[in-house]
Amino acid sequence: MIRRLTFISALTALSLASFAQAATFNPGTYTAVAKGNGGDVPVTVTFSNNSIQKVEVGQNKETPGIGSVAIENLPKSIVAKQSLGVEGVAGASITSKAILAAVASCVKQAGGNVDELSKVQKKDASAPAQTLNTDIAIVGAGAAGQTAAIRASELGKKVILLEKMPFAGGAAAVNGGTVVIQGSKIQKDAGITDDSPAIMTEDYIKNGHNLNDRRMLSLYVNNVGPMVDWATTYAGMQLNTKAGFTNEAEHSKPRVMRWVDGAQGATRNFKAAVEKSGTKVLLGTPAKELIVKDGKVVGVKAQATDGTLYTINAPAVILTTGGFGANKDMLAGNLKNSLYYGVKSSNGEGHQMAMAIGAKTQMMDLGKIYPNGMEVAPGIAKSTIWSNKAAFEDNSGIMVNKAGKRVISELDTNHNIKNEEVKQGGKLFILLDEPSYQAFLTKLNITGISKEDMDKWLAQDGKGYPIVVKADSIEAAAKKAGVDGAELVKTVAKYNRYVQSGKDADFGRPAKFMKKQVAANGPYYIVEQQPRFATTMGGVVTNDKLNVVDKNNKPIKGLFAAGELVGGAMGDDSPPGGNMAWAMTSGKLAAESAVNSLNKSPRKD
């Protein structure tokens, strides 16, 4: 028999009353659904009279490489341990809770004892210790770490890649899915032959407000093209050349493209390339400290989530642990008061391990603060960056302040829009007619927002987090959002006249993005916009070989770093596609430097 039941939350399902003795079920197959990060997560469970025989997750829209890890691993764990008291997958908590909720519902339907099965099992305290030997140990499996692993393996070295999360990808798995390709063959083949490292340098200094570490910036702009050529050939990464370049105000030349299938496609290709490289990957294994002998880093100690202690001996270690945005104790300056929307794993462990042995740091108070965030919970944001593009570039979405007036071009740089938000008291608003709203919805999944999320927020009618409202008239929508409705009506009329004339006389919104007037009839939607950040711009200091230096600017032998962990290249702001390109470029160069250091000083077995 098959029964189906829909549940709203994991908490509801896991609090169900017990019905029978543990491990006693009415044999059969039962189905339930719970809400995940991307929508419904259907689960089917098969029971014998005394065991859970099979847990299967049906078609869903959970994030590949993150939620999909929970979908792959959690059902196996439930069956293996015959328990609902298993740990969810770190970083995929919403998907994990949805699976556990649905399984709990099935247990109830089968007459099982949910309370008994939900008791948390004790971990095995006798987990063994292991000592592993390798040429290069890489800590952190984001874009920089995976790139470094692929390159070092290609150059003939034995590599161990450690990742504290149960899946690889880091912040790159949930970024905007774009990458800078200046100087690459693909850029030239697309007809852009007048770009150069010098022009890119000028753009980055302007965007980074002259706070850039010129050494790191030079390393970046002169090596990003060769990195892209290598990544799209040997490493198997795929750029969406059919779609062409994305429109980015921060770049004076077309030099940004999306990966095929965005961040999700890049995540899949990284995984395939790492597997092909032969790199030994230890997931769910956070590094704890660097091993130092006679002033040289010679390995790393780590402990897996199952308790296993690892001592990894390696004459070269590359730290690629990302940023520290999720660690409030490390935040300084404006970062303390900005909404955080990055991955929960960005806790600065790499910074802390390096600093513990005397590494120099810089720019630790700087972060990439974006303008397009919604406060989905106190202090926590989600991004609408790609949805905004859909609403502004191909539709009639406009952005206004609380007084109902446009104050900046909707297609200005992220930095300028962010500054205007701050000037306007930390908040702007997007007005969308029905076609613009539908376009807005099509891109939300890129940044982890579902239509169900929007529906839930709309139902709050402006009285919760975030402000997302709907009404039949502009005035009514404005009232719900706390915006001056009478002035907003005038702003819309003025904008529509600009569309007719083909020129934005106030703020210079490009005419090619002013093809449609705001509709004369509702419904209308208003969505809040607040500053948010995920990327920290500061980090450890390295030389031009990506060798970490101490406070006296002397290289720490055996220790290299790459990616967000290394501060400086972009100053106080990073343009679209910049962080991904820097992660991969620095990861490739760090691997090459580490390999060269080993070749000069052969390992003695």
LUMMISE-206418 format. One record per residue (C-alpha): residue in one letter; x, y, z. Coordinates in steps of 0.2 Angstrom, whole numbers, padded with zeros to 4 digits, always signed. Layout:
N
AXYZ ...
***
This chain:
605
M+0000+0000+0000 I+0006+0018-0004 R+0000+0033+0006 R+0005+0051+0004 L+0006+0065+0016 T+0013+0083+0015 F+0022+0091+0029 I+0026+0109+0031 S+0042+0108+0042 A+0054+0095+0049 L+0049+0101+0067 T+0031+0096+0064 A+0036+0079+0059 L+0049+0075+0072 S+0037+0080+0086 L+0024+0067+0081 A+0018+0056+0095 S+0024+0038+0096 F+0012+0025+0090 A+0020+0008+0093 Q+0036+0000+0099 A+0052+0004+0091 A+0057-0007+0076 T+0039-0013+0074 F+0030-0008+0058 N+0016-0012+0047 P+0025-0019+0032 G+0023-0009+0015 T+0028+0007+0006 Y+0024+0024+0012 T+0027+0041+0004 A+0028+0059+0012 V+0033+0076+0006 A+0042+0090+0016 K+0048+0107+0011 G+0067+0108+0006 N+0077+0123+0000 G+0071+0122-0018 G+0053+0116-0014 D+0045+0099-0011 V+0056+0084-0007 P+0046+0068-0009 V+0052+0053+0000 T+0047+0035-0001 V+0051+0022+0013 T+0049+0003+0012 F+0047-0006+0029 S+0047-0024+0034 N+0038-0029+0050 N+0054-0024+0060 S+0065-0014+0050 I+0067+0001+0038 Q+0072-0007+0022 K+0074+0007+0009 V+0073+0026+0009 E+0071+0034-0008 V+0071+0053-0012 G+0060+0057-0027 Q+0062+0071-0040 N+0067+0088-0032 K+0075+0105-0035 E+0088+0104-0021 T+0105+0112-0025 P+0117+0100-0034 G+0133+0097-0024 I+0125+0103-0008 G+0107+0097-0005 S+0111+0083-0017 V+0124+0076-0005 A+0111+0075+0009 I+0099+0066-0003 E+0113+0054-0008 N+0120+0050+0010 L+0106+0053+0023 P+0094+0039+0017 K+0109+0027+0017 S+0113+0032+0035 I+0095+0030+0041 V+0094+0013+0034 A+0111+0008+0040 K+0108+0014+0058 Q+0089+0010+0058 S+0087+0027+0066 L+0080+0045+0063 G+0093+0050+0076 V+0106+0053+0063 E+0116+0069+0060 G+0110+0079+0045 V+0123+0084+0032 A+0132+0100+0037 G+0129+0114+0025 A+0113+0106+0019 S+0103+0107+0035 I+0086+0112+0026 T+0087+0097+0014 S+0092+0086+0029 K+0078+0091+0039 A+0066+0089+0025 I+0071+0071+0022 L+0070+0067+0041 A+0053+0075+0042 A+0046+0065+0027 V+0054+0049+0034 A+0047+0052+0051 S+0030+0054+0043 C+0032+0038+0034 V+0036+0030+0051 K+0021+0036+0058 Q+0010+0030+0044 A+0018+0013+0046 G+0014+0013+0064 G+0032+0015+0070 N+0038+0024+0086 V+0044+0041+0080 D+0050+0046+0097 E+0061+0030+0100 L+0068+0031+0082 S+0073+0049+0084 K+0084+0046+0099 V+0102+0052+0094 Q+0114+0038+0094 K+0131+0039+0103 K+0146+0041+0092 D+0159+0027+0092 A+0173+0034+0104 S+0186+0021+0098 A+0189+0029+0081 P+0207+0025+0075 A+0221+0037+0071 Q+0228+0037+0054 T+0245+0044+0047 L+0245+0048+0029 N+0260+0053+0018 T+0258+0064+0003 D+0268+0077-0008 I+0255+0091-0006 A+0241+0093+0007 I+0227+0105+0002 V+0215+0112+0015 G+0199+0117+0008 A+0190+0110-0007 G+0182+0126-0015 A+0187+0133-0032 A+0205+0137-0027 G+0208+0120-0018 Q+0200+0110-0032 T+0210+0119-0045 A+0226+0117-0035 A+0223+0098-0033 I+0220+0096-0052 R+0235+0106-0057 A+0247+0098-0044 S+0241+0081-0049 E+0244+0085-0067 L+0262+0089-0063 G+0265+0072-0056 K+0263+0075-0037 K+0253+0065-0024 V+0239+0075-0017 I+0227+0074-0002 L+0213+0087-0002 L+0204+0090+0014 E+0187+0097+0016 K+0178+0100+0032 M+0161+0100+0024 P+0153+0083+0018 F+0154+0090+0000 A+0166+0100-0010 G+0163+0117-0018 G+0164+0130-0004 A+0157+0147-0009 A+0160+0144-0027 A+0146+0131-0027 V+0133+0145-0023 N+0141+0160-0032 G+0134+0169-0047 G+0141+0157-0059 T+0152+0169-0069 V+0171+0171-0072 V+0183+0184-0079 I+0191+0177-0094 Q+0203+0192-0099 G+0217+0187-0110 S+0210+0170-0114 K+0208+0162-0131 I+0189+0161-0129 Q+0189+0180-0126 K+0198+0183-0142 D+0188+0171-0152 A+0173+0180-0146 G+0180+0196-0155 I+0187+0205-0140 T+0205+0209-0145 D+0207+0226-0137 D+0207+0220-0119 S+0223+0218-0109 P+0231+0216-0092 A+0234+0235-0091 I+0216+0239-0094 M+0210+0226-0082 T+0222+0233-0069 E+0214+0250-0072 D+0197+0243-0069 Y+0201+0234-0054 I+0210+0249-0046 K+0195+0260-0049 N+0183+0247-0042 G+0194+0243-0027 H+0197+0262-0024 N+0216+0260-0025 L+0217+0249-0010 N+0223+0234-0020 D+0239+0225-0017 R+0248+0229-0033 R+0259+0213-0032 M+0244+0202-0031 L+0234+0211-0044 S+0248+0210-0056 L+0249+0191-0053 Y+0231+0190-0056 V+0228+0200-0072 N+0244+0192-0081 N+0239+0174-0077 V+0220+0174-0078 G+0219+0171-0097 P+0231+0156-0097 M+0221+0149-0082 V+0205+0150-0092 D+0213+0142-0107 W+0220+0128-0096 A+0203+0126-0086 T+0193+0125-0102 T+0204+0112-0110 Y+0214+0101-0098 A+0202+0103-0083 G+0186+0101-0092 M+0177+0117-0087 Q+0164+0124-0099 L+0159+0142-0103 N+0143+0147-0110 T+0150+0154-0126 K+0133+0154-0135 A+0126+0166-0122 G+0141+0177-0124 F+0147+0190-0112 T+0137+0196-0097 N+0133+0215-0095 E+0144+0221-0081 A+0146+0240-0077 E+0162+0237-0067 H+0172+0230-0082 S+0176+0242-0096 K+0178+0228-0109 P+0168+0212-0111 R+0177+0199-0101 V+0164+0190-0090 M+0155+0174-0095 R+0144+0162-0086 W+0149+0143-0084 V+0137+0131-0093 D+0123+0129-0080 G+0131+0142-0069 A+0139+0138-0052 Q+0130+0121-0053 G+0138+0116-0069 A+0155+0122-0063 T+0153+0112-0047 R+0150+0096-0057 N+0164+0099-0069 F+0176+0102-0054 K+0171+0086-0046 A+0174+0076-0062 A+0191+0084-0064 V+0196+0081-0046 E+0191+0062-0048 K+0200+0060-0064 S+0216+0068-0056 G+0218+0054-0044 T+0218+0066-0029 K+0213+0058-0012 V+0199+0068-0006 L+0194+0067+0013 L+0177+0075+0015 G+0170+0079+0032 T+0188+0081+0038 P+0192+0098+0045 A+0210+0103+0048 K+0214+0107+0065 E+0232+0114+0065 L+0248+0115+0054 I+0263+0103+0058 V+0279+0114+0060 K+0296+0107+0061 D+0312+0117+0062 G+0302+0132+0056 K+0295+0123+0041 V+0277+0117+0038 V+0278+0099+0035 G+0260+0093+0036 V+0243+0096+0044 K+0232+0087+0058 A+0214+0085+0055 Q+0199+0076+0063 A+0185+0068+0053 T+0167+0069+0058 D+0167+0051+0063 G+0181+0055+0076 T+0196+0048+0066 L+0212+0058+0069 Y+0223+0061+0054 T+0241+0066+0054 I+0245+0070+0036 N+0264+0072+0033 A+0267+0083+0018 P+0282+0094+0013 A+0270+0107+0005 V+0253+0113+0012 I+0242+0124+0002 L+0228+0133+0012 T+0212+0137+0002 T+0199+0138+0016 G+0190+0153+0010 G+0185+0168+0020 F+0178+0172+0037 G+0162+0180+0034 A+0152+0168+0045 N+0163+0171+0060 K+0157+0186+0069 D+0171+0187+0081 M+0183+0190+0066 L+0173+0204+0058 A+0178+0222+0059 G+0173+0239+0051 N+0157+0240+0041 L+0156+0221+0040 K+0149+0220+0057 N+0134+0229+0052 S+0130+0221+0035 L+0119+0207+0032 Y+0128+0190+0029 Y+0123+0179+0015 G+0138+0168+0012 V+0141+0150+0016 K+0141+0145+0034 S+0158+0136+0032 S+0167+0153+0030 N+0174+0153+0047 G+0192+0158+0045 E+0200+0142+0050 G+0214+0144+0038 H+0217+0162+0043 Q+0218+0156+0061 M+0230+0141+0058 A+0241+0153+0048 M+0241+0167+0061 A+0245+0154+0074 I+0262+0151+0066 G+0266+0169+0063 A+0258+0173+0046 K+0255+0191+0041 T+0238+0197+0037 Q+0231+0213+0028 M+0214+0222+0025 M+0205+0211+0037 D+0191+0224+0039 L+0186+0224+0021 G+0173+0214+0012 K+0163+0214-0004 I+0147+0222+0001 Y+0133+0220-0012 P+0117+0230-0014 N+0105+0217-0018 G+0100+0208-0003 M+0084+0203+0006 E+0084+0201+0025 V+0076+0184+0026 A+0080+0182+0045 P+0088+0195+0057 G+0106+0198+0051 I+0105+0185+0037 A+0102+0189+0019 K+0099+0181+0002 S+0104+0188-0014 T+0093+0194-0029 I+0107+0199-0040 W+0102+0188-0055 S+0083+0191-0053 N+0087+0210-0053 K+0096+0208-0070 A+0080+0199-0077 A+0069+0213-0070 F+0079+0227-0076 E+0088+0222-0092 D+0073+0214-0101 N+0058+0221-0092 S+0052+0237-0083 G+0058+0235-0065 I+0063+0251-0057 M+0072+0255-0040 V+0066+0269-0028 N+0070+0275-0011 K+0057+0276+0003 A+0051+0293-0004 G+0046+0284-0020 K+0059+0292-0030 R+0072+0284-0042 V+0090+0289-0035 I+0102+0280-0046 S+0102+0270-0063 E+0096+0252-0059 L+0111+0246-0071 D+0124+0256-0062 T+0139+0247-0053 N+0135+0236-0038 H+0147+0248-0028 N+0138+0264-0033 I+0121+0256-0029 K+0127+0250-0013 N+0133+0267-0008 E+0116+0274-0013 E+0108+0261-0002 V+0119+0267+0013 K+0115+0285+0009 Q+0096+0281+0009 G+0097+0274+0026 G+0102+0256+0021 K+0087+0251+0010 L+0080+0254-0007 F+0065+0245-0016 I+0061+0237-0032 L+0044+0240-0040 L+0039+0226-0052 D+0024+0225-0063 E+0017+0207-0067 P+0029+0203-0082 S+0044+0210-0073 Y+0040+0200-0057 Q+0038+0184-0067 A+0055+0187-0075 F+0062+0190-0057 L+0056+0174-0051 T+0064+0164-0065 K+0082+0168-0058 L+0079+0166-0040 N+0084+0148-0039 I+0102+0153-0044 T+0104+0161-0027 G+0094+0148-0017 I+0077+0157-0016 S+0062+0147-0021 K+0045+0153-0027 E+0038+0145-0012 D+0049+0157-0002 M+0042+0172-0011 D+0024+0166-0009 K+0027+0164+0010 W+0035+0181+0011 L+0021+0189+0001 A+0008+0181+0013 Q+0017+0191+0027 D+0010+0207+0018 G+0025+0217+0023 K+0025+0213+0042 G+0040+0201+0043 Y+0057+0197+0035 P+0059+0202+0021 I+0048+0215+0014 V+0040+0208-0001 V+0022+0214-0005 K+0009+0213-0018 A-0006+0224-0022 D-0018+0229-0036 S-0012+0247-0037 I+0005+0256-0035 E-0001+0266-0020 A-0008+0251-0011 A+0009+0241-0014 A+0019+0256-0008 K+0008+0258+0008 K+0012+0240+0013 A+0031+0242+0010 G+0032+0259+0019 V+0035+0269+0003 D+0027+0286-0002 G+0014+0280-0014 A+0009+0296-0022 E+0027+0300-0026 L+0030+0283-0033 V+0015+0285-0045 K+0024+0301-0052 T+0040+0292-0053 V+0032+0278-0064 A+0024+0291-0075 K+0041+0299-0078 Y+0050+0283-0081 N+0037+0278-0094 R+0040+0295-0103 Y+0059+0291-0103 V+0055+0274-0111 Q+0045+0283-0124 S+0059+0295-0128 G+0073+0282-0127 K+0083+0292-0114 D+0084+0291-0095 A+0087+0310-0093 D+0090+0308-0074 F+0102+0293-0071 G+0107+0287-0088 R+0100+0269-0088 P+0105+0262-0105 A+0092+0264-0118 K+0094+0246-0123 F+0087+0241-0106 M+0072+0253-0107 K+0062+0244-0120 K+0046+0242-0109 Q+0035+0254-0099 V+0029+0249-0082 A+0012+0242-0085 A-0004+0253-0083 N-0013+0239-0073 G-0008+0228-0058 P-0004+0218-0049 Y+0012+0227-0043 Y+0025+0220-0032 I+0038+0229-0021 V+0054+0220-0015 E+0066+0227-0003 Q+0085+0229-0006 Q+0098+0230+0007 P+0117+0229+0008 R+0124+0211+0010 F+0141+0203+0010 A+0148+0185+0008 T+0166+0188+0003 T+0180+0195+0014 M+0193+0204+0005 G+0207+0203+0017 G+0218+0188+0022 V+0235+0181+0023 V+0250+0190+0014 T+0260+0180+0002 N+0274+0183-0010 D+0272+0182-0029 K+0274+0163-0028 L+0259+0162-0016 N+0271+0157-0002 V+0264+0164+0014 V+0275+0176+0023 D+0277+0180+0041 K+0276+0197+0050 N+0294+0201+0044 N+0289+0197+0026 K+0299+0181+0026 P+0292+0166+0017 I+0286+0152+0029 K+0294+0137+0021 G+0281+0124+0015 L+0266+0135+0017 F+0256+0141+0002 A+0239+0149+0000 A+0226+0154-0013 G+0208+0160-0016 E+0198+0171-0004 L+0211+0167+0010 V+0224+0178+0001 G+0219+0196+0003 G+0223+0211-0008 A+0221+0209-0026 M+0204+0217-0028 G+0205+0231-0014 D+0189+0234-0005 D+0178+0228-0019 S+0177+0213-0031 P+0169+0215-0049 P+0157+0201-0055 G+0166+0186-0060 G+0182+0192-0051 N+0182+0181-0036 M+0180+0165-0046 A+0194+0170-0058 W+0205+0174-0043 A+0202+0158-0034 M+0206+0148-0049 T+0221+0158-0055 S+0229+0158-0038 G+0225+0140-0035 K+0234+0135-0051 L+0249+0146-0047 A+0250+0140-0029 A+0250+0122-0035 E+0264+0126-0047 S+0274+0135-0034 A+0272+0121-0022 V+0277+0108-0035 N+0292+0119-0040 S+0297+0119-0021 L+0297+0100-0020 N+0306+0098-0036 K+0320+0109-0029 S+0320+0100-0013 P+0316+0082-0017 R+0307+0073-0003 K+0317+0060+0007 D+0307+0044+0010 
***
